Amino acid sequence: MKKIIALLSIVFFSAFDTAPTLKFELTIPETETVLKALSQLPYSEAAPLINKIQLQAQKQLTDTSKNKK
């Protein structure tokens, strides 16, 4: 868990809008693990990234449910 937090903090501090973006394909349980690890960081550091992950996940899950209809 400490390694995940350390890695995520490195990614968080180096991830600015001008940086190249990466796209990951994670299962919902894997995403929940990432969010749980982020929640161990101070709120001011983790909140923007947690929010970004949640917004992207919500959009993808909404788009997926629309495509099934």
VENKAVEN-V617530 format. One record per helix or strand. SS is the DSSP state (a for helix, b for strand). FROM is the first residue (numbers start at 0). TO is the last residue. Records with the same first field share a line. If there is no record, write none. Layout:
SS: FROM-TO / FROM-TO
This chain:
a: 1-13 / 27-37 / 42-67
